[in-house]
Amino acid sequence: MHATDASRQVSVEDYLAGEEKGEVRHEYIDGQLYAMTGASDRHGMIVSNLVAALRPLLRGRGCQLFANDMKVHLQIAGQNIFYYPDLLLGCDPDDRQTYLRTKPCVLVEVLSETTERIERREKFLAYTTLASPQDYLLVSQTRREVWHHRRSREWSPDVVTDGELTLDCLRLALPIGLVYEDVEGLD
């Protein structure tokens, strides 16, 4: 994530209009835009694997799953913040805006060297201010390891390297092998 012109404040309305029409996605923090960088092949495979594994399990649950392009809107200390999580699962039927969600149930970030610090600290603290998330997953793309933060455990993480991830939001278990299926070059 790279800052654009830091001297220019952008209104929420201008940001949302620009994101709808723009080719480059930006995250938004209190008037500042941060351009999103491209993703590696491992990153893309992991997100695709999660979508492929979760999608069939969602049938009949009234949940919606989004990869990469759905914003989550937060308001913290009077500041508007918009992030693009790598994966967002929303199950609240009243949270169905066209381009954003405010009540996600599961949020997933695939870690990279350039984003890991932000996702472990800034986004973690921001996401946990929302009342709706039950699960926050930080997925390594260099080794078979998922940090699973759960509201039911006061956000303390379980580090999962084998077996299953039990998602509280869906009350189901997801084999970690599916997350890393066909992902090459892991430590």
Summary of the structure (lengths in Angstrom):
residues: 187
radius of gyration: 16.1
end to end distance: 25.1
largest distance: 48.1
contacts: 540
relative contact order: 0.14
helix: 25%
strand: 32%
